[in-house]
Amino acid sequence: MKNCFFIIVLLASVKFLDASAQTALTDQEKKEGWKLLFDGSTTKGWRMYGDNKIGEAWKVKDGVLYLDNVKNSDGKTLEAGDIITEKEYDNFDLMLEWKISACGNSGIMFNVVESSENKNTYYTGPEIQVLDNTCHPDAKIIKHRAGDLYDLISCSTETVKPAGEWNQVRISSNKGNLEIWLNGTKVVQTQMHTAAWDELVKGSKFKDMKAFGKASKGHIALQDHGNGVWFKNIKIKEL
């Protein structure tokens, strides 16, 4: 019996260490200037768009920040909404991992400008699509698949993993030069804030959103699209 108890305690300790390791920077990363955007145990540094709190459907467990759109005892869906970083960023490297629920949809946005004129994150912030390409309806639409710069540029090659598996994304935005990697492969590269960029926006669903894609500085956002989604290892380096 004592041996069984020891094994259970040991396994629990290993699980805790694994969760801690997911949110720890290496000495080399610290030297390079990387900083954590998620501490692995709280939602500190994040809040709802247009609010100073975070919706109760955003939860943290085992070093993972996730959206749990379950219903409470009254049958109402827990409050969620898109969440943004408290700080704004202009030139940066952003790295994180995500996984999506079966047939799910979410997104990662940047250069999000919060104001009364902009009703939601997507009124200003370009989005990297997070999607289950196998069964979500958006997967049938060009520029709406996982890894795409949503409704603007399709990823050059499909490297996304199936629903329930972790994907690593890197977003580099430096003086308008935007590069997106998915699972180690560069899938999108473009220059923002140019005449060509303006034409891309004019040909998209964002054409009537006057502030979309204009900002060179803003919040990082994680999208609530009504589906379960998980994020971890969220870190940023300002350039």
C-alpha positions, 0 to 999 in steps of 0.5 A: 500500500505504501509503495502504491501511495509513493507511485501516485505521489511521484506521478503527480509530481511529474505532472506538475513538473511537466506543467511548469516546464511548459511555461519556463524560459530557457537561459538562452531565451532570457538572454535573447529577450524573450518574455512569457505572456502566460505564466502557466497558472493564472490569466494575469496579463490578459483581459477581455476586449473592452473590459478589465476582467476576463470571462470565466470560461477562460481557464488555466490547468496544467500550464494551459490556457483554454476556453471551456464553453460549458454551461453553468447550473442555470443552463447559460454558457459561461462568459468568455469573449476574445481576450487581449494582452494588457500591453501593446506591441509593435515590432515583435516575435510571438511564439505559442502552441495551440490545439483546437477541438473537433470541427472547431474554430479560433484565431490569434490576432495582433495589432488590435486597437481597443476603442469605442469605434472598434466593436471587436478585435477583428475590426482592427487586428489581422488574424492567423486562423486556428481551425480543424481543417477536416470538418469545420465549414470554413475549411472549404473557403480559400484563405480561411484554413488553418495557418492562413492570414484570415481572408487575406493570404492562404498559407503556402503549404499545409502543415497543420496537425489534426484536431486535438494535437498541438501546433506551434505557431510563430508570428514575426511583425517587424516594421511592417514585414509579416512572417508566419510559421506553422509547425516549423514551416514559413507559410505566409510572408507579406509587407503590411502598410503598403499599397499592395496591402491596402488592395488585399484588404479592399478585396477582403471581408474587412474592406468596410472596416476603416481601421482594419490592418492600419495600426502598426502597434496593438494588443495580441488577442486570442479569439472566442469563436464558441469552440474549445481551444487550448494555448500554451508556451506563449512568449514574445520578444520585442524587436 
